[in-house]
Amino acid sequence: MRDYPGSSNDYSKVYSEKWIQNVILQNKGKFGLSLFSSIFRSLVLLLPTLLVKQIINRSIPQGNIPILILLSCVNVSIYFVTTTLIILDLHLEKYILDAFGTLRRDMYRFFLEKLLREFAAIRSGDTISKIVDETEGLANFFYFGFGSLIWINTTVFAGMAIMAAQNLLLAALTIALMILRIVLIRKINKKQEVIGQKINETNSRVNQTVKEQMSNILFIKATASEEKELNRVQEALSEKYRIQRNAFHGKVLNKAVFGGFELLINVLFYLYGGLLIANGEMLPGTLVAFVAAYDWIVPALDGYIDLHIDFRRKKSNIVRVFGVFADAVTAGDSVADVSRRCRSLLRASRKAWFLRMPALRSNISATAMEQKWF
């Protein structure tokens, strides 16, 4: 391994950032369309809040049936439009899955070009976990998470604007409580990154232990050490489930904080909003529109909590997966440079293999004769 200044985590970060930039630049057309689709979908989903206001404040009191039917039809058709946009968005973002498939292939190629003696220091269970499970987890996170992040941000900011347009003071109080809730939840979630790293390590340990035992099952039975090996697996699994319980407790605490603030905000809506209506300072339809806008912000914020927890855990996956290339990159390397270097090293390894073939044959024959004599 090369001696570069900085830790492997630093180069994992450098490589992962360059890799993401490269993927976006190669698919900037699809990236732009997906971005526009997610923003447009968020705005369209917020449109019913304003339509409901018009229906309650004007159409019903005036008895305007044609306008009432028209607004109701528009309200229903919005959900068909947004469903189509979701399907389009998932189709556009398939390049993310393709990119992670290429990354998995490059990781496998990177291991193939290593010298045979280097494989003795490689933990096969850990390597399999990186190439298969952790890479797949990152692919799903980015594939579903990108559109969700755009939808969350657009819904929250556009929903706040709608709330402020209905009543500025009520909106300010509501937003203050929402910000306080987010700050508390972010503090709680700081531990999730460490928990995610421990989960990856214990999963790798379990995989490695089981793989070693399956590979040496004859030796284990011959030495009557089944009980000892069973205890090893039990110990690894107990550690894994203990960490997963801690992660679950953190998620429950998140939900409890979220629910407590939700209760406070609803009390604010119906007490203060009811007083405004009673004093003639607000129409019923305006309060309904205000609450409807907030009701769209709530699932967005709930999704933000889950996304934030997931991202904290996936950060350790990013370090582990892209850390595979940490000894092959420098701060100035691009993804293409690394892929090109891997291909050239693989060709060099193949050439060296064919050149060493006669010596290898004789070495293998001699070893076979020694084993036969023994």
Order of alpha helices (4+ residues) and beta strands (2+ residues): alpha-alpha-alpha-alpha-alpha-alpha-alpha-alpha-alpha-alpha-alpha-alpha-alpha
